[in-house]
């Protein structure tokens, strides 16, 4: 089943945001001192891995504490991966953006054809 124009437009908006985020991470990765930032982020990520492993399995708040630490880990890991793989991600996102624009054009053409038939 084909997606609606609104669904495609929503996905295009999300892809645009992801491209902008990837471009910003790419720019950060090229700044002087980016290697120090990356090192700090990796140490922080390692801290959260250890913190998740050190949780008391019999603790009443295990799920909540694990979820908080996992969210922090995912955020930090996203920054690390974003800085390291920004070039490839930008290319993939731009390709996806073009595909979505083509799909949107097809959906809009179909809407126009239906409107002309109904007149």
C-alpha positions in Angstrom: 0.0 0.0 0.0 1.3 3.4 -0.9 2.0 5.9 1.8 0.1 9.2 2.1 1.5 12.5 1.2 1.6 13.5 4.8 3.5 10.4 5.8 6.1 11.0 3.2 6.4 14.7 4.1 6.8 13.7 7.7 9.6 11.3 6.9 11.3 13.9 4.7 11.2 16.4 7.6 12.9 13.8 9.8 15.5 13.0 7.2 16.3 16.7 6.9 16.8 16.9 10.6 19.0 13.8 10.6 21.1 15.3 7.8 21.5 18.6 9.7 22.5 16.7 12.9 25.1 14.6 10.9 26.5 17.7 9.3 26.9 19.3 12.7 28.6 16.2 14.1 30.9 16.1 11.0 31.9 19.8 11.7 32.6 19.0 15.3 34.7 16.1 14.3 37.0 18.4 12.3 37.5 21.0 15.0 40.9 21.2 16.7 40.6 19.2 19.9 38.0 16.8 18.4 40.2 13.9 19.3 40.1 15.0 23.0 36.4 15.3 22.9 36.1 11.9 21.3 38.3 10.4 24.0 36.2 12.1 26.7 33.0 10.7 25.2 34.5 7.2 25.0 35.5 7.3 28.7 32.0 8.5 29.6 30.5 5.7 27.5 32.8 3.2 29.3 31.6 4.6 32.6 28.0 3.9 31.7 28.7 0.4 30.6 30.4 -0.3 33.9 27.6 1.4 35.8 25.0 -0.8 34.1 27.0 -3.9 35.0 27.4 -2.8 38.6 23.7 -2.4 39.3 22.3 -4.4 42.1 20.1 -7.1 40.5 18.0 -7.4 43.7 17.4 -3.7 43.9 13.8 -2.5 43.8 14.6 0.2 41.2 16.7 -2.0 38.9 14.6 -1.4 35.8 14.4 2.4 36.3 18.1 2.7 37.1 19.1 0.5 34.2 16.9 2.5 31.8 18.4 5.8 32.9 22.0 4.6 32.5 21.1 2.9 29.2 19.6 6.2 27.9 22.8 8.1 28.8 24.9 5.3 27.2 22.9 5.5 24.0 23.2 9.3 23.8 26.9 9.2 24.3 27.3 6.3 21.9 25.3 8.2 19.3 27.7 11.2 19.5 30.7 8.9 19.1 29.3 7.1 16.2 28.0 10.3 14.7 31.4 11.9 14.8 33.1 8.9 13.4 30.7 8.0 10.6 29.2 11.3 9.6 30.4 11.2 6.0 28.9 7.9 5.2 25.7 8.7 7.1 25.2 12.0 5.2 25.6 10.2 1.9 23.0 7.6 2.9 20.6 10.1 4.3 20.8 12.3 1.2 20.1 9.3 -1.0 17.1 8.4 1.1 16.0 12.0 0.9 16.1 11.9 -2.9 14.1 8.6 -2.9 11.5 10.1 -0.6 11.2 13.2 -2.8 10.6 11.0 -5.8 8.0 9.1 -3.8 6.3 12.3 -2.8 6.2 13.5 -6.4 4.5 10.3 -7.4 2.0 10.6 -4.6 1.2 14.2 -5.5 0.8 13.3 -9.2 -1.6 10.5 -8.2 -3.6 13.0 -6.1 -3.7 15.4 -9.1 -4.9 12.6 -11.4 -7.7 11.6 -9.0 -8.8 15.2 -8.7 -8.9 15.6 -12.5 -10.9 12.4 -12.9 -13.4 13.5 -10.3 -14.1 16.8 -12.1 
